Amino acid sequence: MAARVILSQGLRQLAISPIAFTMPSKYTTNLPVLLKAGGNLSFARSFSEPNDEVASEPNPESDPSLVVDQKDASKMRNRVIPVEISMKYLKSKGYLTTYGSEPVWVKYRRNFKGQFAPETRKTCIRQEKLSTGNPCPICRDEYLILDYRNVELLKQFISPFNGAILPTLKTGLCQTKQRELLVAITKAKNYGLIAFDVPIREYDYSDYRS
């Protein structure tokens, strides 16, 4: 079943009649939806829960305020997403389909010239919008929130061998998100949400006895 995508806003200002075209639903399932509420535009994207049987799709015909803008809406990062939604997203069907059981940075590949990888970029988001075509694994998905309560996401950036935080040359995070990651992991350890080994040194006190 094809989903109708109506491009009406902006065309009215140019005195052009609205254009309607159809595209297969498989290309419009994960499109970001631009919602107009009270004159303010806010970006929203839905993801499927594990127990969802049928995902509800927006109907532009019944609600003319729905406008699908794939190019611009997918790059905007001005919407504040609560950490509770991010924690639900990690258990959703959409997350498992995208990343599977691997960490979010495993399938990420950087674009650089030369044989040796340089230092990652300072930031991927400028003026609340993605400024690069290949953002880091955290910046590209707006539902991945680095917070001390989001333990399942933070553990993906901790080495299972020595408990150290993985470097940017391995994960591909930008410098801004790497600093947020360090703060979130340190805060989670202080709150006792992430267990870590404390170095202990045993002494032989028999040498000090007279």
Accessible surface in RSA format (square Angstrom, percent):
REM  Atomic radii and reference values for relative SASA: ProtOr
REM  Chains: A
REM  Algorithm: Lee & Richards
REM  Probe-radius: 1.40
REM  Slices: 20
REM RES _ NUM      All-atoms   Total-Side   Main-Chain    Non-polar    All polar
REM                ABS   REL    ABS   REL    ABS   REL    ABS   REL    ABS   REL
RES MET A   1   217.54 112.7 154.38 102.2  63.15 150.4 130.65 111.1  86.89 115.1
RES ALA A   2    51.92  47.7  32.25  49.8  19.67  44.8  32.80  46.2  19.12  50.7
RES ALA A   3    22.81  21.0  16.06  24.8   6.75  15.4  22.81  32.1   0.00   0.0
RES ARG A   4    95.73  40.2  90.38  46.1   5.35  12.7  28.35  38.7  67.38  40.8
RES VAL A   5     8.75   5.8   8.75   7.9   0.00   0.0   8.75   7.6   0.00   0.0
RES ILE A   6    40.66  23.1  38.96  29.0   1.69   4.1  38.96  28.1   1.69   4.6
RES LEU A   7    67.15  37.4  66.35  47.5   0.80   2.0  67.15  47.2   0.00   0.0
RES SER A   8    10.64   9.0  10.62  14.2   0.02   0.0   2.78   5.9   7.86  11.0
RES GLN A   9    83.56  46.7  60.74  44.4  22.82  54.3  33.96  72.3  49.60  37.6
RES GLY A  10    28.52  35.2   0.00   N/A  28.52  35.2  26.45  72.6   2.08   4.7
RES LEU A  11    33.60  18.7  33.51  24.0   0.10   0.2  33.51  23.5   0.10   0.3
RES ARG A  12   162.71  68.3 141.02  71.9  21.69  51.6  53.79  73.5 108.91  66.0
RES GLN A  13   152.41  85.2 115.39  84.3  37.02  88.1  44.12  93.9 108.29  82.1
RES LEU A  14   122.83  68.4 103.14  73.8  19.68  49.5 108.19  76.0  14.63  39.4
RES ALA A  15    97.87  90.0  58.90  90.9  38.98  88.7  71.30 100.4  26.57  70.4
RES ILE A  16    81.41  46.3  73.91  55.1   7.51  18.1  78.07  56.2   3.35   9.1
RES SER A  17    83.72  70.7  70.94  94.7  12.78  29.4  47.07 100.2  36.66  51.4
RES PRO A  18    74.36  54.2  54.20  49.4  20.16  73.3  54.29  44.8  20.07 124.7
RES ILE A  19    89.78  51.1  86.49  64.4   3.29   7.9  89.78  64.7   0.00   0.0
RES ALA A  20    53.56  49.2  24.41  37.7  29.15  66.3  24.58  34.6  28.98  76.8
RES PHE A  21    78.79  39.4  71.78  44.5   7.01  18.2  78.78  47.8   0.01   0.0
RES THR A  22    81.13  57.7  60.23  61.1  20.90  49.8  28.01  37.6  53.12  80.3
RES MET A  23    52.50  27.2  48.81  32.3   3.69   8.8  51.97  44.2   0.52   0.7
RES PRO A  24    68.56  50.0  63.10  57.5   5.46  19.8  68.34  56.4   0.22   1.4
RES SER A  25    35.94  30.4  34.19  45.6   1.75   4.0   7.21  15.3  28.74  40.3
RES LYS A  26   150.20  73.3 120.89  74.2  29.31  69.8  75.63  68.1  74.57  79.4
RES TYR A  27   131.42  61.4 115.99  66.0  15.43  40.2  86.60  65.1  44.82  55.3
RES THR A  28    20.75  14.8   7.60   7.7  13.15  31.3   6.49   8.7  14.26  21.6
RES THR A  29    76.31  54.3  54.65  55.4  21.66  51.6  46.23  62.1  30.08  45.5
RES ASN A  30   113.40  78.2 102.22  98.8  11.18  26.9  28.34  68.2  85.06  82.2
RES LEU A  31    19.09  10.6  14.05  10.1   5.04  12.7  14.13   9.9   4.97  13.4
RES PRO A  32    12.42   9.1  12.42  11.3   0.00   0.0  12.42  10.3   0.00   0.0
RES VAL A  33    20.90  13.8  20.90  18.9   0.00   0.0  20.90  18.2   0.00   0.0
RES LEU A  34    19.04  10.6  18.41  13.2   0.63   1.6  18.41  12.9   0.63   1.7
RES LEU A  35    67.76  37.7  67.49  48.3   0.26   0.7  67.76  47.6   0.00   0.0
RES LYS A  36   102.37  49.9  84.53  51.9  17.84  42.5  35.99  32.4  66.38  70.7
RES ALA A  37    69.87  64.2  56.51  87.2  13.36  30.4  62.11  87.5   7.76  20.6
RES GLY A  38    85.19 105.1   0.00   N/A  85.19 105.1  46.92 128.8  38.27  85.7
RES GLY A  39    57.68  71.1   0.00   N/A  57.68  71.1  26.50  72.7  31.18  69.8
RES ASN A  40   112.74  77.7 108.37 104.7   4.37  10.5  28.32  68.1  84.43  81.6
RES LEU A  41    82.08  45.7  57.80  41.4  24.28  61.0  57.80  40.6  24.28  65.3
RES SER A  42    52.21  44.1  48.35  64.5   3.86   8.9  37.32  79.5  14.89  20.9
RES PHE A  43    26.53  13.3  25.90  16.0   0.64   1.7  25.90  15.7   0.64   1.8
RES ALA A  44    30.07  27.6  28.45  43.9   1.62   3.7  29.18  41.1   0.88   2.3
RES ARG A  45    70.64  29.7  61.38  31.3   9.25  22.0  11.30  15.4  59.33  36.0
RES SER A  46    93.60  79.1  72.31  96.5  21.30  49.1  50.42 107.4  43.18  60.5
RES PHE A  47    48.27  24.2  24.45  15.1  23.83  62.0  33.07  20.0  15.20  43.5
RES SER A  48    29.28  24.7  24.57  32.8   4.70  10.8   7.08  15.1  22.20  31.1
RES GLU A  49    62.66  36.0  62.66  47.4   0.00   0.0  37.26  72.1  25.40  20.7
RES PRO A  50    72.12  52.6  48.92  44.6  23.19  84.3  51.37  42.4  20.75 129.0
RES ASN A  51   138.75  95.7 115.20 111.3  23.55  56.7  36.00  86.7 102.75  99.3
RES ASP A  52    56.97  39.9  47.54  47.3   9.43  22.3  11.43  26.9  45.54  45.4
RES GLU A  53   166.62  95.7 129.14  97.7  37.49  89.3  49.94  96.6 116.69  95.3
RES VAL A  54   133.17  87.6 108.43  98.2  24.74  59.6 110.91  96.4  22.25  60.4
RES ALA A  55    57.67  53.0  35.75  55.2  21.92  49.9  40.87  57.5  16.81  44.5
RES SER A  56   107.00  90.4  81.29 108.5  25.71  59.2  54.53 116.1  52.47  73.5
RES GLU A  57    92.88  53.3  66.09  50.0  26.79  63.8  30.65  59.3  62.23  50.8
RES PRO A  58    66.60  48.5  44.67  40.7  21.93  79.7  55.46  45.8  11.13  69.2
RES ASN A  59    75.21  51.9  69.12  66.8   6.09  14.7  23.62  56.9  51.58  49.9
RES PRO A  60    11.57   8.4  10.26   9.3   1.32   4.8  10.26   8.5   1.32   8.2
RES GLU A  61   101.56  58.3  72.06  54.5  29.50  70.2  29.91  57.8  71.66  58.5
RES SER A  62    87.21  73.7  49.34  65.8  37.87  87.2  47.92 102.1  39.29  55.0
RES ASP A  63    60.36  42.3  59.09  58.8   1.27   3.0  18.35  43.2  42.01  41.9
RES PRO A  64    99.59  72.6  85.06  77.5  14.53  52.8  89.55  73.9  10.04  62.4
RES SER A  65    41.03  34.7  31.50  42.0   9.53  22.0  29.14  62.1  11.89  16.7
RES LEU A  66    19.06  10.6  16.17  11.6   2.89   7.3  16.17  11.4   2.89   7.8
RES VAL A  67    17.03  11.2  16.68  15.1   0.35   0.9  17.03  14.8   0.00   0.0
RES VAL A  68    19.83  13.0  15.36  13.9   4.47  10.8  15.36  13.3   4.47  12.1
RES ASP A  69    46.33  32.5  44.23  44.0   2.10   5.0   7.96  18.7  38.37  38.3
RES GLN A  70   106.90  59.8 102.32  74.8   4.58  10.9  23.57  50.2  83.33  63.2
RES LYS A  71   151.42  73.9 142.15  87.2   9.27  22.1  92.82  83.5  58.61  62.4
RES ASP A  72    64.24  45.0  64.24  63.9   0.00   0.0  17.01  40.0  47.23  47.1
RES ALA A  73     4.82   4.4   0.00   0.0   4.82  11.0   0.00   0.0   4.82  12.8
RES SER A  74    48.93  41.3  37.98  50.7  10.95  25.2  31.97  68.1  16.97  23.8
RES LYS A  75    79.52  38.8  79.52  48.8   0.00   0.0  34.86  31.4  44.67  47.6
RES MET A  76    41.51  21.5  38.84  25.7   2.67   6.4  28.90  24.6  12.61  16.7
RES ARG A  77    42.86  18.0  21.17  10.8  21.69  51.6  14.11  19.3  28.75  17.4
RES ASN A  78    63.80  44.0  38.26  37.0  25.54  61.5   8.48  20.4  55.32  53.5
RES ARG A  79    69.69  29.3  50.28  25.6  19.40  46.2  28.70  39.2  40.99  24.8
RES VAL A  80   139.17  91.6 116.07 105.1  23.10  55.7 120.35 104.6  18.82  51.0
RES ILE A  81    12.48   7.1   2.34   1.7  10.13  24.4   2.65   1.9   9.83  26.7
RES PRO A  82    66.14  48.2  56.27  51.3   9.88  35.9  66.14  54.6   0.00   0.0
RES VAL A  83     9.97   6.6   5.99   5.4   3.98   9.6   5.99   5.2   3.98  10.8
RES GLU A  84    92.85  53.3  90.77  68.7   2.07   4.9  57.07 110.4  35.78  29.2
RES ILE A  85    66.78  38.0  66.74  49.7   0.03   0.1  66.74  48.1   0.03   0.1
RES SER A  86     0.00   0.0   0.00   0.0   0.00   0.0   0.00   0.0   0.00   0.0
RES MET A  87    78.05  40.4  75.09  49.7   2.96   7.0  70.88  60.3   7.17   9.5
RES LYS A  88   126.19  61.6 122.34  75.1   3.85   9.2  67.98  61.2  58.20  62.0
RES TYR A  89    13.77   6.4  13.77   7.8   0.00   0.0   5.97   4.5   7.80   9.6
RES LEU A  90    16.80   9.4   7.27   5.2   9.53  24.0   7.27   5.1   9.53  25.6
RES LYS A  91   144.40  70.4 135.66  83.2   8.74  20.8  83.54  75.2  60.86  64.8
RES SER A  92     0.00   0.0   0.00   0.0   0.00   0.0   0.00   0.0   0.00   0.0
RES LYS A  93    92.44  45.1  91.51  56.2   0.93   2.2  60.60  54.5  31.84  33.9
RES GLY A  94    24.82  30.6   0.00   N/A  24.82  30.6  23.73  65.1   1.09   2.4
RES TYR A  95    12.12   5.7  12.12   6.9   0.00   0.0  10.77   8.1   1.35   1.7
RES LEU A  96   101.31  56.4  91.80  65.7   9.51  23.9  92.09  64.7   9.21  24.8
RES THR A  97   112.86  80.3  81.72  82.8  31.15  74.2  73.61  98.9  39.25  59.3
RES THR A  98    79.44  56.5  59.40  60.2  20.04  47.8  44.51  59.8  34.93  52.8
RES TYR A  99    26.78  12.5  24.17  13.8   2.60   6.8  19.83  14.9   6.95   8.6
RES GLY A 100    27.72  34.2   0.00   N/A  27.72  34.2  24.89  68.3   2.84   6.3
RES SER A 101   120.80 102.1  78.19 104.3  42.62  98.2  54.24 115.5  66.56  93.3
RES GLU A 102    74.36  42.7  70.37  53.2   3.99   9.5  27.83  53.8  46.52  38.0
RES PRO A 103    42.81  31.2  38.63  35.2   4.18  15.2  39.28  32.4   3.54  22.0
RES VAL A 104     6.47   4.3   0.00   0.0   6.47  15.6   0.00   0.0   6.47  17.5
RES TRP A 105    36.23  14.5  32.89  15.9   3.34   7.8  32.89  17.5   3.34   5.4
RES VAL A 106    47.75  31.4  41.39  37.5   6.36  15.3  42.54  37.0   5.20  14.1
RES LYS A 107   142.74  69.6 120.38  73.9  22.36  53.2  80.38  72.4  62.36  66.4
RES TYR A 108    23.36  10.9   9.41   5.4  13.95  36.3  10.54   7.9  12.83  15.8
RES ARG A 109   169.00  71.0 158.91  81.0  10.09  24.0  77.69 106.2  91.31  55.3
RES ARG A 110    54.90  23.0  34.20  17.4  20.69  49.3  17.56  24.0  37.34  22.6
RES ASN A 111   121.30  83.6  91.22  88.2  30.07  72.4  34.19  82.3  87.10  84.2
RES PHE A 112    84.58  42.3  47.55  29.5  37.03  96.4  57.54  34.9  27.04  77.4
RES LYS A 113   199.58  97.4 176.54 108.3  23.04  54.9 124.52 112.1  75.06  80.0
RES GLY A 114    65.80  81.1   0.00   N/A  65.80  81.1  39.35 108.0  26.45  59.2
RES GLN A 115   155.17  86.8 120.68  88.2  34.48  82.1  47.11 100.3 108.05  82.0
RES PHE A 116   165.75  82.9 152.34  94.4  13.41  34.9 154.97  94.0  10.77  30.8
RES ALA A 117    43.45  40.0  22.11  34.1  21.34  48.5  22.12  31.2  21.33  56.5
RES PRO A 118    69.23  50.5  57.49  52.4  11.74  42.7  69.23  57.2   0.00   0.0
RES GLU A 119   112.29  64.5  90.97  68.8  21.32  50.8  49.45  95.7  62.84  51.3
RES THR A 120    11.29   8.0   3.29   3.3   8.00  19.1   4.28   5.7   7.01  10.6
RES ARG A 121    96.09  40.3  78.91  40.2  17.19  40.9  39.68  54.2  56.41  34.2
RES LYS A 122   154.92  75.6 152.36  93.5   2.57   6.1  95.18  85.7  59.75  63.6
RES THR A 123    27.22  19.4  25.41  25.8   1.81   4.3  17.65  23.7   9.57  14.5
RES CYS A 124     0.00   0.0   0.00   0.0   0.00   0.0   0.00   0.0   0.00   0.0
RES ILE A 125    46.22  26.3  34.18  25.5  12.04  29.0  34.18  24.6  12.04  32.7
RES ARG A 126   133.74  56.2 123.83  63.1   9.91  23.6  47.71  65.2  86.02  52.1
RES GLN A 127   179.03 100.1 142.69 104.3  36.34  86.5  58.44 124.4 120.58  91.5
RES GLU A 128   101.64  58.4  96.62  73.1   5.02  12.0  32.11  62.1  69.53  56.8
RES LYS A 129    83.08  40.5  82.80  50.8   0.27   0.7  35.20  31.7  47.88  51.0
RES LEU A 130    21.85  12.2  12.63   9.0   9.21  23.2  12.63   8.9   9.21  24.8
RES SER A 131    61.64  52.1  21.06  28.1  40.58  93.5  28.74  61.2  32.90  46.1
RES THR A 132    35.24  25.1  19.11  19.4  16.13  38.4  18.73  25.2  16.51  25.0
RES GLY A 133    83.54 103.0   0.00   N/A  83.54 103.0  42.29 116.0  41.25  92.4
RES ASN A 134    24.37  16.8  23.30  22.5   1.07   2.6  12.80  30.8  11.57  11.2
RES PRO A 135    11.12   8.1  11.12  10.1   0.00   0.0  11.12   9.2   0.00   0.0
RES CYS A 136     0.63   0.5   0.63   0.7   0.00   0.0   0.63   1.6   0.00   0.0
RES PRO A 137     1.61   1.2   0.68   0.6   0.93   3.4   1.39   1.1   0.22   1.3
RES ILE A 138     4.03   2.3   1.34   1.0   2.70   6.5   1.34   1.0   2.70   7.3
RES CYS A 139     3.90   3.0   1.27   1.4   2.63   6.2   2.63   6.7   1.27   1.4
RES ARG A 140   100.25  42.1  83.23  42.4  17.02  40.5  28.43  38.9  71.82  43.5
RES ASP A 141     9.91   6.9   8.50   8.5   1.41   3.3   6.33  14.9   3.59   3.6
RES GLU A 142    28.05  16.1  18.14  13.7   9.91  23.6  11.39  22.0  16.66  13.6
RES TYR A 143     8.77   4.1   8.77   5.0   0.00   0.0   3.65   2.7   5.12   6.3
RES LEU A 144     4.98   2.8   0.00   0.0   4.98  12.5   0.00   0.0   4.98  13.4
RES ILE A 145    47.79  27.2  46.51  34.6   1.28   3.1  47.79  34.4   0.00   0.0
RES LEU A 146    24.09  13.4   0.69   0.5  23.40  58.8   0.69   0.5  23.40  63.0
RES ASP A 147    30.08  21.1  27.56  27.4   2.52   6.0   2.69   6.3  27.39  27.3
RES TYR A 148    48.01  22.4  46.61  26.5   1.39   3.6  16.36  12.3  31.65  39.0
RES ARG A 149   102.73  43.1  96.16  49.0   6.57  15.6  35.99  49.2  66.74  40.5
RES ASN A 150     1.27   0.9   1.07   1.0   0.20   0.5   0.20   0.5   1.07   1.0
RES VAL A 151    25.76  17.0  23.72  21.5   2.05   4.9  23.72  20.6   2.05   5.6
RES GLU A 152   104.13  59.8 100.30  75.9   3.83   9.1  34.30  66.3  69.83  57.0
RES LEU A 153     0.00   0.0   0.00   0.0   0.00   0.0   0.00   0.0   0.00   0.0
RES LEU A 154     0.00   0.0   0.00   0.0   0.00   0.0   0.00   0.0   0.00   0.0
RES LYS A 155   107.55  52.5  96.19  59.0  11.36  27.1  47.59  42.8  59.96  63.9
RES GLN A 156    35.66  19.9  26.85  19.6   8.80  21.0  17.50  37.3  18.15  13.8
RES PHE A 157     0.00   0.0   0.00   0.0   0.00   0.0   0.00   0.0   0.00   0.0
RES ILE A 158    25.33  14.4  17.70  13.2   7.63  18.4  17.70  12.7   7.63  20.7
RES SER A 159    14.64  12.4  12.56  16.8   2.08   4.8   4.56   9.7  10.08  14.1
RES PRO A 160   119.98  87.4  77.11  70.3  42.87 155.8  89.71  74.1  30.28 188.2
RES PHE A 161   188.12  94.1 150.33  93.1  37.79  98.3 154.84  93.9  33.28  95.3
RES ASN A 162   117.46  81.0  79.39  76.7  38.07  91.7  41.94 100.9  75.52  73.0
RES GLY A 163    34.52  42.6   0.00   N/A  34.52  42.6  24.38  66.9  10.13  22.7
RES ALA A 164    50.35  46.3  41.00  63.3   9.36  21.3  50.35  70.9   0.00   0.0
RES ILE A 165    46.08  26.2  26.17  19.5  19.92  48.0  26.17  18.8  19.92  54.0
RES LEU A 166    19.12  10.6  18.58  13.3   0.54   1.3  18.97  13.3   0.15   0.4
RES PRO A 167    76.33  55.6  69.71  63.5   6.62  24.1  76.33  63.0   0.00   0.0
RES THR A 168    11.65   8.3  10.24  10.4   1.41   3.4   4.75   6.4   6.90  10.4
RES LEU A 169   103.56  57.7  78.81  56.4  24.75  62.2  79.06  55.5  24.50  65.9
RES LYS A 170   118.53  57.8  95.24  58.4  23.29  55.5  51.83  46.7  66.69  71.0
RES THR A 171     0.94   0.7   0.05   0.1   0.89   2.1   0.32   0.4   0.63   0.9
RES GLY A 172     6.22   7.7   0.00   N/A   6.22   7.7   2.02   5.5   4.20   9.4
RES LEU A 173     0.00   0.0   0.00   0.0   0.00   0.0   0.00   0.0   0.00   0.0
RES CYS A 174     1.28   1.0   0.34   0.4   0.95   2.2   1.00   2.5   0.29   0.3
RES GLN A 175    40.73  22.8  40.69  29.7   0.04   0.1  15.28  32.5  25.46  19.3
RES THR A 176    41.25  29.3  40.82  41.4   0.44   1.0  33.95  45.6   7.30  11.0
RES LYS A 177    39.51  19.3  39.51  24.2   0.00   0.0   5.01   4.5  34.49  36.7
RES GLN A 178    20.23  11.3  20.23  14.8   0.00   0.0  10.70  22.8   9.53   7.2
RES ARG A 179   140.42  59.0 139.33  71.0   1.08   2.6  65.82  90.0  74.60  45.2
RES GLU A 180    71.77  41.2  65.75  49.7   6.02  14.3  33.81  65.4  37.96  31.0
RES LEU A 181     0.19   0.1   0.19   0.1   0.00   0.0   0.19   0.1   0.00   0.0
RES LEU A 182    75.57  42.1  75.06  53.7   0.51   1.3  75.37  52.9   0.20   0.5
RES VAL A 183   101.43  66.7  96.88  87.7   4.56  11.0 100.73  87.5   0.71   1.9
RES ALA A 184     6.69   6.2   3.09   4.8   3.60   8.2   6.58   9.3   0.11   0.3
RES ILE A 185     0.86   0.5   0.86   0.6   0.00   0.0   0.86   0.6   0.00   0.0
RES THR A 186    74.69  53.1  73.60  74.6   1.09   2.6  53.34  71.6  21.36  32.3
RES LYS A 187    83.25  40.6  81.61  50.1   1.64   3.9  36.40  32.8  46.85  49.9
RES ALA A 188     0.00   0.0   0.00   0.0   0.00   0.0   0.00   0.0   0.00   0.0
RES LYS A 189    50.34  24.6  42.26  25.9   8.08  19.2  16.07  14.5  34.27  36.5
RES ASN A 190   120.39  83.0  82.46  79.7  37.93  91.3  27.36  65.8  93.03  89.9
RES TYR A 191   135.55  63.3 106.36  60.5  29.19  75.9  73.64  55.3  61.91  76.3
RES GLY A 192    62.09  76.6   0.00   N/A  62.09  76.6  30.34  83.3  31.75  71.1
RES LEU A 193    79.32  44.2  58.98  42.2  20.34  51.1  62.48  43.9  16.84  45.3
RES ILE A 194     8.77   5.0   7.27   5.4   1.50   3.6   7.70   5.5   1.07   2.9
RES ALA A 195   103.44  95.1  69.42 107.1  34.02  77.4  77.96 109.8  25.47  67.5
RES PHE A 196   108.19  54.1  79.60  49.3  28.59  74.4  88.44  53.6  19.75  56.5
RES ASP A 197   142.03  99.5 118.19 117.6  23.84  56.4  39.47  92.9 102.56 102.3
RES VAL A 198    96.84  63.7  81.08  73.4  15.76  38.0  81.53  70.8  15.31  41.5
RES PRO A 199   128.79  93.9  99.05  90.3  29.74 108.1 111.57  92.1  17.22 107.0
RES ILE A 200   148.76  84.7 111.78  83.3  36.98  89.1 115.92  83.5  32.83  89.1
RES ARG A 201   185.69  78.0 163.85  83.5  21.84  52.0  54.46  74.4 131.23  79.5
RES GLU A 202   159.62  91.6 130.06  98.4  29.56  70.4  48.70  94.2 110.92  90.6
RES TYR A 203   119.50  55.8  95.40  54.3  24.10  62.7  67.49  50.7  52.01  64.1
RES ASP A 204    93.59  65.6  79.06  78.7  14.52  34.3  35.83  84.3  57.76  57.6
RES TYR A 205   137.20  64.1 133.66  76.0   3.54   9.2  99.66  74.9  37.54  46.3
RES SER A 206    63.23  53.4  47.12  62.9  16.11  37.1  37.98  80.9  25.25  35.4
RES ASP A 207   117.42  82.3  82.84  82.5  34.58  81.8  29.56  69.6  87.86  87.6
RES TYR A 208   170.63  79.7 136.32  77.6  34.32  89.3 101.22  76.1  69.41  85.6
RES ARG A 209   184.02  77.3 158.35  80.7  25.67  61.1  57.10  78.0 126.93  76.9
RES SER A 210   162.13 137.0  84.77 113.1  77.36 178.2  85.82 182.7  76.31 106.9
END  Absolute sums over single chains surface
CHAIN  1 A    14543.3      11563.6       2979.7       8216.2       6327.1
END  Absolute sums over all chains
TOTAL         14543.3      11563.6       2979.7       8216.2       6327.1
